[in-house]
């Protein structure tokens, strides 16, 4: 497909500077030092989605709980501190904003004391998300984050995948470790991590990002944001193309599915909000949970459209 002037104008006609930064960098190929990128980056946290999230922050840097234990920072799903910070990191906020630093350092301290990074109480989805989040927020050199990275490497299964629950084999749904590795610049990847990446990417490519089980799993074929700890095929495309495998022909079915979902104007919708679980699903999130929306399900999404276009650009399909 081609990027029409009308589509570009629609994406950039956004009230949210995070969308503009991602679109300029990942779709238009701008440089971080370009004036338009820097101007939009400076507005993150001052207006738009990140500003709204930060306006609801508690006095100690927490959300949706008067207490600040590790559990209170994680629950309720998906509006407490863990989830808000995860979205802020994806929106391009960082520790230069003292409000973000206060929350990130609170979470880092509580999760470190709770064994999230050293395996004492590590869980792939939580640790993988925490590593990716904290690296994006500017804490990639923290010893706890580095320890978490090493622990994620040790959790890879013999088949190259990962799983958030006890299992001998991996699952496409266990994407958080590979996404954490994708967030690190290549220069920061150890030989052990690079081997884990190669095995992990092969796990996804062999399954065309979609094929697991005896029947197609509908939620993986729908488009969502925020993802939290859930997988869908665009999560896979974004992760695998960021890791440098954008032109592997085994991505064809996922790209075909992606292109089938765009509308006549070249936009993609947000198709569902998490938790998006079919009635027969055995897994149920622990405790009460509240969907977190930035855009409305069923409508064209600037965030998802930007993610889709970025993956297509990396694959030379744009």
SEDREN-140605 format. One record per residue: residue number from 1; x, y, z of N, C-alpha, C in turn. Coordinates in Angstrom, 3 decimals. Example, Ala and Ser with C-alpha at 12.3 -4.5 7.8 and 13.67 -1.06 7.14 Angstrom:
BEGIN
lumlo:n_xx:n_yy:n_zz:ca_xx:ca_yy:ca_zz:c_xx:c_yy:c_zz
1:13.190:-5.690:7.800:12.300:-4.500:7.800:13.200:-3.300:7.800
2:12.850:-2.250:7.080:13.670:-1.060:7.140:12.900:0.030:7.870
This chain:
BEGIN
lumlo:n_xx:n_yy:n_zz:ca_xx:ca_yy:ca_zz:c_xx:c_yy:c_zz
1:0.843:-1.190:0.000:0.000:0.000:0.000:0.878:1.239:0.000
2:0.290:2.360:-0.349:0.999:3.631:-0.313:0.431:4.485:0.817
3:1.250:5.406:1.289:0.832:6.319:2.348:0.301:7.592:1.698
4:-1.013:7.714:1.661:-1.618:8.874:1.010:-1.461:10.118:1.863
5:-1.535:11.257:1.213:-1.496:12.517:1.954:-2.666:12.619:2.917
6:-3.820:12.096:2.506:-5.009:12.156:3.359:-4.822:11.323:4.626
7:-4.234:10.127:4.484:-4.004:9.282:5.648:-2.987:9.922:6.579
8:-1.911:10.442:6.011:-0.907:11.111:6.834:-1.515:12.290:7.594
9:-2.343:13.072:6.911:-2.976:14.219:7.559:-3.912:13.770:8.673
10:-4.633:12.662:8.456:-5.554:12.171:9.486:-4.790:11.746:10.732
11:-3.689:11.029:10.569:-2.920:10.593:11.742:-2.358:11.800:12.481
12:-1.789:12.738:11.752:-1.140:13.880:12.401:-2.138:14.909:12.927
13:-3.385:14.798:12.529:-4.431:15.652:13.093:-4.908:15.018:14.395
14:-3.985:14.843:15.297:-4.244:14.132:16.538:-4.061:15.060:17.709
15:-4.890:14.946:18.735:-4.674:15.747:19.930:-3.583:15.177:20.825
16:-3.002:14.030:20.422:-2.028:13.373:21.293:-0.624:13.421:20.702
17:0.334:14.034:21.396:1.690:14.144:20.849:2.417:12.808:20.759
18:2.032:11.814:21.555:2.682:10.506:21.488:2.478:9.862:20.123
19:1.273:9.999:19.581:0.999:9.481:18.243:1.881:10.183:17.223
20:1.978:11.496:17.326:2.778:12.245:16.362:4.238:11.817:16.402
21:4.807:11.662:17.589:6.211:11.253:17.698:6.420:9.893:17.046
22:5.574:8.917:17.376:5.733:7.580:16.803:5.560:7.604:15.289
23:4.585:8.347:14.810:4.332:8.386:13.379:5.507:9.011:12.637
24:6.023:10.094:13.156:7.145:10.744:12.475:8.391:9.858:12.484
25:8.665:9.205:13.602:9.866:8.382:13.698:9.719:7.063:12.946
26:8.631:6.333:13.225:8.520:4.946:12.758:7.893:4.803:11.383
27:7.151:5.813:10.945:6.483:5.723:9.638:7.129:6.670:8.629
28:7.350:7.917:9.022:7.934:8.885:8.095:9.459:8.827:8.065
29:10.069:8.149:9.036:11.526:8.020:9.044:12.263:9.255:9.512
30:11.597:10.105:10.302:12.264:11.285:10.850:13.329:10.862:11.868
31:14.204:11.799:12.209:15.243:11.548:13.205:14.808:12.125:14.554
32:15.273:11.525:15.657:14.872:12.044:16.974:15.227:13.508:17.174
33:16.296:13.974:16.534:16.703:15.362:16.725:15.957:16.343:15.837
34:15.096:15.878:14.934:14.333:16.777:14.076:13.424:17.674:14.913
35:13.259:18.901:14.495:12.547:19.892:15.311:11.102:19.495:15.565
36:10.421:18.927:14.562:9.017:18.562:14.759:8.886:17.416:15.757
37:9.822:16.483:15.726:9.802:15.376:16.692:10.055:15.911:18.087
38:11.053:16.759:18.222:11.393:17.283:19.548:10.258:18.131:20.113
39:9.602:18.886:19.256:8.491:19.719:19.733:7.344:18.859:20.233
40:7.021:17.801:19.504:5.949:16.902:19.939:6.358:16.151:21.201
41:7.616:15.696:21.263:8.087:14.982:22.445:7.955:15.848:23.696
42:8.241:17.122:23.578:8.167:18.029:24.730:6.746:18.180:25.252
43:5.757:17.884:24.422:4.356:18.021:24.838:3.816:16.771:25.534
44:4.551:15.642:25.447:4.096:14.407:26.096:4.100:14.613:27.609
45:2.993:14.340:28.217:2.830:14.578:29.654:2.214:15.919:29.981
46:2.225:16.817:29.012:1.615:18.124:29.208:0.218:18.198:28.597
47:-0.033:17.333:27.605:-1.347:17.273:26.967:-1.546:15.867:26.423
48:-2.773:15.544:26.094:-3.050:14.231:25.521:-3.177:13.131:26.562
49:-3.020:11.889:26.105:-3.266:10.722:26.947:-2.342:10.669:28.155
50:-1.053:10.897:27.955:-0.110:10.819:29.073:-0.437:11.865:30.135
51:-0.817:13.052:29.709:-1.175:14.100:30.662:-2.396:13.702:31.479
52:-3.380:13.090:30.830:-4.583:12.655:31.550:-4.241:11.588:32.580
53:-3.407:10.617:32.196:-3.016:9.575:33.145:-2.279:10.190:34.334
54:-1.339:11.085:34.062:-0.551:11.683:35.146:-1.399:12.572:36.052
55:-2.459:13.151:35.521:-3.331:14.008:36.338:-4.076:13.212:37.406
56:-4.162:11.893:37.245:-4.883:11.034:38.187:-3.946:10.337:39.179
57:-2.693:10.710:39.178:-1.672:10.080:40.015:-1.866:10.417:41.485
58:-1.625:9.427:42.365:-1.708:9.640:43.798:-0.478:10.319:44.359
59:-0.511:10.684:45.641:0.565:11.502:46.230:1.930:10.821:46.284
60:1.958:9.496:46.352:3.236:8.787:46.378:3.643:8.255:45.008
61:2.883:8.615:43.995:3.188:8.164:42.649:2.379:6.961:42.233
62:1.372:6.599:43.009:0.570:5.420:42.702:-0.767:5.813:42.086
63:-1.437:4.808:41.537:-2.785:4.986:40.993:-3.715:3.932:41.593
64:-4.940:4.328:41.862:-6.049:3.435:42.192:-5.820:2.565:43.420
65:-5.023:3.019:44.354:-4.850:2.319:45.628:-4.225:3.285:46.627
66:-4.717:3.296:47.875:-4.091:4.155:48.881:-2.771:3.582:49.386
67:-2.525:2.285:49.138:-1.300:1.642:49.624:-0.329:1.443:48.465
68:0.925:1.119:48.816:1.958:1.016:47.775:2.756:-0.277:47.902
69:2.130:-1.356:48.355:2.796:-2.646:48.298:2.878:-3.090:46.834
70:3.719:-4.095:46.569:3.830:-4.587:45.196:2.474:-5.032:44.670
71:1.687:-5.694:45.505:0.373:-6.158:45.047:-0.553:-4.987:44.768
72:-0.497:-3.950:45.612:-1.358:-2.789:45.403:-0.958:-2.000:44.165
73:0.298:-2.090:43.770:0.724:-1.422:42.542:0.322:-2.207:41.305
74:-0.050:-3.470:41.492:-0.432:-4.342:40.377:-1.943:-4.476:40.230
75:-2.670:-4.376:41.327:-4.119:-4.527:41.329:-4.777:-3.223:41.759
76:-5.949:-2.877:41.236:-6.751:-3.665:40.303:-6.228:-3.581:38.865
77:-6.514:-4.604:38.120:-6.253:-4.592:36.688:-7.422:-3.836:36.016
78:-7.127:-2.973:35.084:-5.893:-2.609:34.418:-5.687:-1.109:34.556
79:-5.923:-0.619:35.769:-5.863:0.818:35.997:-4.923:1.202:37.124
80:-4.317:0.218:37.808:-3.402:0.549:38.896:-2.023:0.910:38.336
81:-1.067:1.096:39.219:0.211:1.711:38.859:0.962:0.944:37.784
82:1.059:-0.371:37.909:1.779:-1.172:36.922:1.280:-0.896:35.508
83:-0.029:-0.879:35.336:-0.631:-0.754:34.009:-0.533:0.667:33.478
84:-0.705:1.645:34.369:-0.593:3.043:33.935:0.840:3.344:33.484
85:1.806:2.855:34.260:3.199:3.100:33.891:3.563:2.398:32.587
86:3.033:1.202:32.394:3.305:0.473:31.157:2.832:1.285:29.951
87:1.650:1.862:30.045:1.136:2.683:28.947:1.946:3.973:28.812
88:2.292:4.604:29.927:3.096:5.825:29.857:4.421:5.573:29.147
89:5.041:4.416:29.431:6.297:4.079:28.760:6.085:3.942:27.259
90:4.991:3.307:26.866:4.708:3.135:25.444:4.344:4.454:24.775
91:3.822:5.386:25.543:3.476:6.700:25.004:4.689:7.609:24.863
92:5.841:7.187:25.381:7.053:7.982:25.237:7.385:8.850:26.422
93:6.677:8.680:27.555:7.053:9.390:28.771:8.346:8.786:29.312
94:9.060:9.538:30.151:10.298:9.014:30.724:10.639:9.725:32.030
95:11.739:9.300:32.619:12.108:9.780:33.956:12.469:11.258:33.993
96:12.624:11.914:32.863:12.879:13.350:32.868:11.703:14.114:33.468
97:10.523:13.521:33.425:9.349:14.093:34.074:9.337:13.587:35.517
98:9.449:14.460:36.504:9.534:13.998:37.898:8.321:13.189:38.347
99:7.177:13.418:37.752:5.996:12.628:38.095:6.183:11.178:37.650
100:6.750:10.995:36.477:7.018:9.648:35.976:8.106:8.997:36.810
101:9.156:9.737:37.125:10.256:9.184:37.919:9.761:8.722:39.289
102:8.891:9.492:39.915:8.379:9.110:41.228:7.657:7.770:41.170
103:6.825:7.578:40.159:6.083:6.331:40.026:7.003:5.173:39.644
104:7.899:5.419:38.697:8.787:4.356:38.236:9.688:3.866:39.359
105:10.212:4.774:40.155:11.113:4.383:41.237:10.358:3.687:42.367
106:9.108:4.073:42.581:8.266:3.365:43.537:8.049:1.928:43.080
107:7.677:1.754:41.823:7.440:0.410:41.299:8.729:-0.412:41.297
108:9.815:0.179:40.873:11.091:-0.525:40.832:11.484:-1.011:42.226
109:11.328:-0.173:43.222:11.663:-0.550:44.594:10.778:-1.682:45.103
110:9.469:-1.568:44.917:8.549:-2.584:45.438:8.700:-3.914:44.687
111:8.863:-3.836:43.369:9.026:-5.067:42.604:10.355:-5.743:42.921
112:11.412:-4.938:43.139:12.704:-5.528:43.494:12.622:-6.219:44.851
113:11.973:-5.569:45.823:11.826:-6.186:47.150:10.964:-7.442:47.078
114:10.020:-7.476:46.122:9.126:-8.613:45.996:9.667:-9.758:45.165
115:10.895:-9.630:44.659:11.504:-10.731:43.923:11.113:-10.816:42.463
116:10.630:-9.707:41.891:10.188:-9.735:40.495:11.350:-9.944:39.528
117:12.539:-9.443:39.890:13.645:-9.427:38.940:14.655:-10.549:39.139
118:14.675:-11.168:40.291:15.721:-12.161:40.549:15.208:-13.594:40.584
119:13.927:-13.789:40.234:13.391:-15.144:40.168:12.744:-15.635:41.434
120:12.873:-14.903:42.542:12.247:-15.366:43.782:10.735:-15.424:43.642
121:10.182:-14.432:42.988:8.741:-14.426:42.724:8.495:-13.907:41.310
122:9.382:-14.297:40.399:9.270:-13.814:39.033:8.175:-14.544:38.267
123:7.515:-13.828:37.420:6.514:-14.395:36.524:6.748:-13.749:35.167
124:6.820:-14.557:34.138:7.280:-14.066:32.843:6.553:-12.814:32.389
125:5.230:-12.810:32.456:4.487:-11.674:31.927:4.771:-10.408:32.741
126:4.852:-10.549:34.068:5.085:-9.383:34.919:6.517:-8.880:34.756
127:7.489:-9.792:34.842:8.892:-9.385:34.745:9.214:-8.851:33.358
128:8.731:-9.530:32.308:8.996:-9.055:30.959:8.444:-7.667:30.722
129:7.223:-7.434:31.150:6.637:-6.102:30.999:7.388:-5.069:31.823
130:7.790:-5.442:33.054:8.503:-4.500:33.917:9.848:-4.114:33.311
131:10.564:-5.084:32.767:11.852:-4.793:32.137:11.670:-3.854:30.948
132:10.734:-4.178:30.085:10.489:-3.343:28.900:10.062:-1.939:29.309
133:9.157:-1.857:30.269:8.646:-0.583:30.750:9.753:0.277:31.336
134:10.528:-0.300:32.255:11.536:0.481:32.966:12.677:0.888:32.049
135:13.010:0.033:31.090:14.030:0.431:30.118:13.540:1.637:29.325
136:12.305:1.608:28.863:11.763:2.732:28.089:11.682:4.006:28.918
137:11.448:3.866:30.211:11.336:5.033:31.088:12.694:5.605:31.485
138:13.770:4.904:31.137:15.106:5.426:31.409:15.868:4.713:32.498
139:15.429:3.516:32.897:16.067:2.775:33.988:16.742:1.493:33.495
140:17.161:1.477:32.239:17.737:0.272:31.669:19.034:-0.160:32.317
141:19.776:0.756:32.917:21.048:0.403:33.551:20.897:0.016:35.015
142:19.691:0.089:35.550:19.488:-0.283:36.953:19.826:-1.759:37.145
143:20.567:-2.113:38.206:20.956:-3.521:38.401:19.769:-4.481:38.473
144:18.653:-4.046:39.014:17.482:-4.917:39.090:16.925:-5.209:37.695
145:16.903:-4.195:36.849:16.415:-4.395:35.489:17.351:-5.333:34.733
146:18.663:-5.132:34.899:19.622:-6.029:34.241:19.462:-7.459:34.758
147:19.216:-7.600:36.042:18.998:-8.932:36.618:17.736:-9.564:36.039
148:16.707:-8.744:35.852:15.476:-9.247:35.252:15.699:-9.747:33.842
149:16.529:-9.054:33.076:16.832:-9.491:31.714:17.491:-10.867:31.733
150:18.457:-11.041:32.617:19.147:-12.338:32.696:18.181:-13.445:33.107
151:17.254:-13.133:34.007:16.282:-14.148:34.434:15.369:-14.538:33.272
152:14.958:-13.559:32.465:14.105:-13.866:31.320:14.794:-14.819:30.349
153:16.084:-14.642:30.149:16.821:-15.536:29.254:16.753:-16.968:29.766
154:16.865:-17.148:31.080:16.865:-18.503:31.653:15.505:-19.176:31.565
155:14.452:-18.409:31.315:13.102:-18.972:31.305:12.657:-19.458:29.930
156:13.513:-19.346:28.936:13.149:-19.796:27.590:13.011:-21.317:27.561
157:11.976:-21.799:26.889:11.712:-23.233:26.805:12.585:-23.883:25.738
158:12.612:-25.196:25.747:13.416:-25.942:24.779:12.985:-25.670:23.349
159:11.698:-25.350:23.132:11.212:-25.088:21.774:11.440:-23.646:21.326
160:12.042:-22.824:22.189:12.353:-21.448:21.837:11.347:-20.428:22.315
161:10.187:-20.888:22.798:9.171:-19.966:23.286:9.276:-19.745:24.782
162:8.308:-19.021:25.289:8.177:-18.762:26.723:6.732:-19.013:27.123
163:6.495:-19.139:28.401:5.127:-19.340:28.905:4.995:-18.619:30.237
164:3.839:-18.000:30.457:3.604:-17.297:31.718:3.187:-18.232:32.844
165:2.877:-19.472:32.521:2.480:-20.447:33.533:3.367:-21.685:33.404
166:3.412:-22.535:34.415:4.255:-23.738:34.334:3.924:-24.563:33.097
167:4.931:-24.849:32.303:4.735:-25.563:31.053:6.087:-26.020:30.524
168:6.084:-27.144:29.822:7.310:-27.617:29.178:7.531:-26.934:27.835
169:6.498:-26.329:27.281:6.588:-25.724:25.949:6.174:-24.261:26.004
170:6.544:-23.530:24.954:6.185:-22.125:24.872:4.817:-21.923:24.252
171:4.372:-20.681:24.270:3.109:-20.296:23.652:3.278:-18.915:23.032
172:2.562:-18.646:21.955:2.591:-17.319:21.364:2.183:-16.248:22.370
173:1.358:-16.629:23.319:0.879:-15.690:24.326:1.975:-15.262:25.294
174:3.103:-15.991:25.333:4.206:-15.634:26.218:5.212:-14.734:25.506
175:4.788:-13.558:25.103:5.559:-12.656:24.235:6.424:-11.664:24.981
176:6.252:-11.560:26.304:6.818:-10.431:27.036:8.349:-10.435:27.098
177:8.967:-11.618:27.165:10.434:-11.658:27.198:11.014:-11.161:25.883
178:10.501:-11.662:24.774:11.013:-11.258:23.469:10.760:-9.776:23.225
179:9.626:-9.261:23.672:9.341:-7.829:23.527:10.305:-7.000:24.370
180:10.676:-7.513:25.548:11.660:-6.803:26.369:13.001:-6.738:25.662
181:13.415:-7.848:25.045:14.682:-7.852:24.318:14.620:-6.900:23.119
182:13.462:-6.830:22.463:13.305:-5.945:21.308:13.443:-4.481:21.697
183:13.160:-4.157:22.955:13.244:-2.775:23.413:14.683:-2.322:23.622
184:15.616:-3.262:23.713:17.015:-2.924:23.936:17.724:-2.691:22.610
185:18.523:-1.640:22.500:19.316:-1.448:21.278:20.245:-2.640:21.061
186:20.538:-2.988:19.811:21.403:-4.145:19.547:22.727:-4.111:20.306
187:23.294:-2.929:20.511:24.574:-2.831:21.206:24.489:-3.279:22.669
188:23.288:-3.295:23.235:23.115:-3.688:24.633:22.751:-5.159:24.791
189:22.688:-5.902:23.692:22.277:-7.301:23.751:23.499:-8.203:23.883
190:23.512:-8.984:24.937:24.615:-9.919:25.155:24.534:-11.068:24.161
191:25.622:-11.836:23.988:25.543:-13.025:23.130:24.443:-13.993:23.563
192:24.267:-14.161:24.881:23.212:-15.057:25.373:21.834:-14.530:24.997
193:21.649:-13.214:25.101:20.368:-12.634:24.706:20.152:-12.768:23.208
194:21.194:-12.565:22.414:21.041:-12.673:20.983:20.650:-14.090:20.584
195:21.223:-15.090:21.251:20.827:-16.476:20.962:19.368:-16.707:21.344
196:18.953:-16.140:22.490:17.553:-16.273:22.909:16.622:-15.596:21.905
197:17.040:-14.440:21.384:16.232:-13.743:20.376:16.082:-14.597:19.128
198:17.185:-15.144:18.646:17.129:-15.952:17.420:16.208:-17.154:17.591
199:16.303:-17.833:18.734:15.436:-18.983:18.981:13.990:-18.540:19.152
200:13.788:-17.416:19.841:12.436:-16.925:20.062:11.767:-16.470:18.788
201:12.499:-15.758:17.938:11.939:-15.319:16.663:11.556:-16.528:15.822
202:12.398:-17.550:15.801:12.086:-18.756:15.034:10.807:-19.412:15.560
203:10.601:-19.394:16.868:9.372:-19.943:17.460:8.153:-19.242:16.869
204:8.203:-17.911:16.761:7.063:-17.158:16.226:6.916:-17.334:14.724
205:8.023:-17.283:14.008:7.937:-17.403:12.550:7.443:-18.777:12.126
206:7.866:-19.818:12.834:7.422:-21.172:12.478:5.917:-21.309:12.617
207:5.313:-20.456:13.437:3.870:-20.490:13.669:3.157:-19.359:12.947
208:3.883:-18.632:12.092:3.311:-17.520:11.310:2.603:-16.494:12.195
209:3.025:-16.403:13.459:2.478:-15.469:14.459:1.033:-15.767:14.849
210:0.439:-16.816:14.309:-1.003:-17.044:14.455:-1.383:-18.477:14.786
211:-0.537:-19.427:14.423:-0.961:-20.827:14.394:-0.554:-21.565:15.668
212:-1.525:-21.801:16.509:-1.313:-22.565:17.737:-2.639:-23.207:18.126
213:-2.590:-24.474:18.451:-3.813:-25.169:18.806:-4.522:-25.711:17.592
214:-5.636:-26.377:17.847:-6.358:-27.061:16.769:-7.274:-26.136:15.983
215:-7.554:-24.946:16.493:-8.463:-24.015:15.814:-7.950:-22.592:16.004
216:-8.243:-21.672:15.087:-7.814:-20.283:15.252:-8.360:-19.692:16.554
217:-7.520:-18.932:17.239:-7.922:-18.292:18.489:-8.330:-16.850:18.162
218:-9.619:-16.567:18.273:-10.177:-15.314:17.767:-9.527:-14.060:18.358
219:-9.284:-13.969:19.684:-8.697:-12.730:20.201:-7.338:-12.391:19.600
220:-6.549:-13.402:19.230:-5.250:-13.128:18.619:-5.393:-12.500:17.246
221:-6.552:-12.603:16.637:-6.791:-12.066:15.299:-7.506:-10.722:15.343
222:-7.703:-10.167:16.531:-8.296:-8.846:16.677:-7.226:-7.839:17.108
223:-7.481:-6.560:16.853:-6.534:-5.484:17.132:-6.937:-4.768:18.419
224:-5.974:-4.567:19.313:-6.232:-3.988:20.629:-5.173:-2.939:20.976
225:-5.535:-2.051:21.867:-4.564:-1.234:22.592:-5.290:-0.589:23.774
226:-4.738:-0.630:24.986:-3.465:-1.237:25.402:-3.501:-2.774:25.348
227:-2.285:-3.357:25.251:-2.174:-4.811:25.207:-2.131:-5.427:26.605
228:-1.562:-4.678:27.573:-1.304:-5.212:28.913:-0.408:-6.445:28.793
229:-0.888:-7.632:29.130:-0.053:-8.829:28.942:-0.685:-9.777:27.919
230:-1.601:-9.269:27.102:-2.275:-10.094:26.108:-1.562:-9.991:24.754
231:-1.674:-11.045:23.993:-1.056:-11.121:22.670:-2.104:-10.925:21.583
232:-1.712:-10.292:20.493:-2.451:-10.410:19.235:-1.435:-10.343:18.100
233:-1.870:-10.602:16.888:-0.921:-10.759:15.791:-0.175:-9.471:15.477
234:-0.764:-8.285:15.771:-0.039:-7.041:15.548:1.036:-6.845:16.609
235:0.791:-7.311:17.825:1.863:-7.353:18.826:3.043:-8.141:18.264
236:2.740:-9.296:17.673:3.785:-10.121:17.095:4.493:-9.440:15.938
237:3.743:-8.846:15.020:4.356:-8.167:13.883:5.243:-7.013:14.329
238:4.781:-6.223:15.270:5.567:-5.092:15.751:6.867:-5.586:16.378
239:6.780:-6.614:17.198:7.943:-7.151:17.908:8.947:-7.779:16.944
240:8.481:-8.625:16.041:9.381:-9.347:15.149:10.030:-8.400:14.135
241:9.264:-7.426:13.636:9.862:-6.492:12.682:10.866:-5.569:13.366
242:10.608:-5.200:14.617:11.588:-4.399:15.364:12.893:-5.158:15.558
243:12.826:-6.452:15.663:14.013:-7.272:15.885:14.798:-7.534:14.600
244:14.315:-7.043:13.466:15.077:-7.126:12.242:14.701:-8.245:11.298
245:13.541:-8.863:11.504:13.120:-9.987:10.669:11.916:-9.628:9.806
246:11.831:-8.366:9.419:10.624:-7.858:8.765:10.360:-8.473:7.409
247:11.383:-8.956:6.724:11.176:-9.462:5.368:11.106:-10.985:5.304
248:11.040:-11.649:6.439:10.916:-13.110:6.414:9.568:-13.479:5.783
249:9.567:-14.352:4.782:8.307:-14.667:4.087:7.258:-15.317:4.979
250:7.676:-15.868:6.110:6.707:-16.515:6.996:5.806:-15.511:7.705
251:6.120:-14.228:7.602:5.224:-13.190:8.114:4.062:-12.917:7.171
252:4.082:-13.510:5.990:3.057:-13.237:4.985:1.634:-13.374:5.473
253:1.254:-14.490:6.112:-0.137:-14.607:6.567:-0.550:-13.512:7.552
254:0.353:-13.121:8.450:0.015:-12.065:9.410:-0.128:-10.725:8.701
255:0.766:-10.434:7.754:0.629:-9.184:7.001:-0.640:-9.191:6.139
256:-0.969:-10.331:5.565:-2.207:-10.410:4.778:-3.428:-10.129:5.652
257:-3.431:-10.690:6.844:-4.540:-10.437:7.771:-4.585:-8.962:8.140
258:-3.423:-8.378:8.402:-3.374:-6.959:8.748:-3.954:-6.102:7.624
259:-3.521:-6.359:6.408:-3.984:-5.534:5.296:-5.477:-5.729:5.017
260:-6.018:-6.888:5.386:-7.443:-7.126:5.179:-8.311:-6.304:6.120
261:-7.725:-5.772:7.179:-8.497:-5.071:8.194:-8.523:-3.558:8.006
262:-7.763:-3.029:7.068:-7.773:-1.579:6.911:-9.014:-1.143:6.133
263:-9.477:0.059:6.415:-10.675:0.543:5.754:-10.317:1.244:4.442
264:-11.310:1.794:3.773:-11.091:2.400:2.457:-10.151:3.598:2.523
265:-10.050:4.212:3.700:-9.156:5.358:3.875:-7.759:4.933:4.320
266:-7.542:3.627:4.453:-6.221:3.131:4.849:-5.990:3.086:6.341
267:-7.058:3.208:7.134:-6.940:3.230:8.596:-7.269:1.849:9.160
268:-6.797:1.614:10.379:-7.132:0.376:11.081:-7.945:0.697:12.333
269:-8.890:-0.169:12.696:-9.712:0.078:13.885:-9.095:-0.530:15.142
270:-9.518:-0.025:16.269:-9.344:-0.764:17.515:-10.558:-1.691:17.610
271:-10.316:-2.988:17.521:-11.427:-3.924:17.397:-12.003:-4.371:18.730
272:-11.211:-4.353:19.796:-11.703:-4.808:21.100:-10.796:-4.261:22.186
273:-11.336:-4.196:23.396:-10.562:-3.795:24.576:-10.304:-5.023:25.434
274:-9.149:-5.059:26.060:-8.848:-6.170:26.966:-9.482:-5.943:28.339
275:-9.884:-7.040:29.010:-9.668:-8.436:28.643:-10.658:-8.935:27.588
276:-10.101:-9.339:26.440:-10.886:-9.854:25.310:-10.751:-11.375:25.329
277:-11.642:-12.029:26.034:-11.545:-13.475:26.237:-12.832:-14.144:25.778
278:-12.743:-15.235:25.025:-13.955:-15.936:24.595:-14.616:-16.641:25.772
279:-15.907:-16.923:25.675:-16.628:-17.536:26.801:-16.013:-18.853:27.271
280:-15.429:-19.603:26.338:-14.896:-20.921:26.708:-13.482:-20.853:27.276
281:-12.899:-19.659:27.366:-11.537:-19.523:27.857:-11.441:-19.974:29.314
282:-10.447:-20.813:29.618:-10.274:-21.319:30.976:-9.636:-20.273:31.890
283:-8.810:-19.402:31.329:-8.127:-18.396:32.133:-9.066:-17.239:32.448
284:-9.010:-16.763:33.682:-9.757:-15.574:34.075:-8.822:-14.672:34.887
285:-8.758:-13.379:34.593:-7.890:-12.493:35.358:-8.245:-12.510:36.838
286:-7.220:-12.446:37.681:-7.430:-12.488:39.125:-8.001:-11.157:39.612
287:-9.061:-11.256:40.401:-9.643:-10.080:41.011:-10.444:-9.233:40.027
288:-10.987:-8.118:40.501:-11.747:-7.244:39.594:-10.811:-6.619:38.572
289:-11.333:-6.377:37.385:-10.521:-5.732:36.356:-11.378:-4.733:35.599
290:-10.718:-3.692:35.111:-11.412:-2.590:34.464:-10.708:-2.270:33.151
291:-11.402:-2.353:32.037:-10.761:-2.030:30.761:-10.182:-0.611:30.777
292:-9.036:-0.461:30.149:-8.392:0.850:30.043:-8.387:1.246:28.573
293:-9.115:2.273:28.245:-9.243:2.697:26.852:-8.539:4.029:26.649
294:-7.820:4.136:25.552:-7.351:5.435:25.074:-8.179:5.882:23.876
295:-8.620:4.902:23.082:-9.493:5.154:21.947:-10.678:4.207:22.035
296:-11.726:4.487:21.287:-12.957:3.718:21.408:-12.925:2.477:20.535
297:-13.280:1.313:21.089:-13.389:0.108:20.261:-14.403:0.299:19.136
298:-14.081:-0.289:17.988:-14.971:-0.212:16.843:-14.752:0.984:15.948
299:-13.825:1.859:16.317:-13.572:3.055:15.518:-12.131:3.044:14.996
300:-11.847:3.792:13.941:-10.460:3.889:13.482:-9.556:4.413:14.592
301:-8.391:3.809:14.709:-7.458:4.122:15.793:-6.172:4.698:15.221
302:-5.801:5.873:15.657:-4.536:6.460:15.216:-3.349:5.669:15.761
303:-3.463:5.167:16.985:-2.353:4.415:17.579:-2.133:3.104:16.822
304:-3.197:2.361:16.594:-3.067:1.080:15.899:-2.677:1.303:14.445
305:-3.220:2.341:13.812:-2.833:2.645:12.441:-1.340:2.947:12.360
306:-0.813:3.701:13.305:0.628:3.998:13.320:1.450:2.727:13.504
307:1.021:1.849:14.408:1.742:0.594:14.628:1.735:-0.266:13.379
308:0.578:-0.349:12.718:0.464:-1.144:11.495:1.342:-0.580:10.388
309:1.299:0.724:10.189:2.098:1.344:9.141:3.591:1.183:9.412
310:3.990:1.264:10.677:5.401:1.095:11.013:5.882:-0.312:10.670
311:5.079:-1.323:10.982:5.458:-2.703:10.650:5.544:-2.882:9.140
312:4.601:-2.309:8.404:4.621:-2.405:6.945:5.842:-1.691:6.364
313:6.206:-0.564:6.944:7.381:0.164:6.465:8.645:-0.654:6.687
314:8.790:-1.277:7.852:9.987:-2.096:8.103:10.078:-3.256:7.121
315:8.922:-3.737:6.655:8.883:-4.873:5.742:8.910:-4.445:4.270
316:9.132:-3.145:4.023:9.150:-2.610:2.662:7.821:-2.866:1.952
317:6.733:-2.823:2.714:5.394:-2.972:2.133:4.662:-1.637:2.079
318:5.337:-0.566:2.406:4.706:0.761:2.443:5.446:1.668:1.460
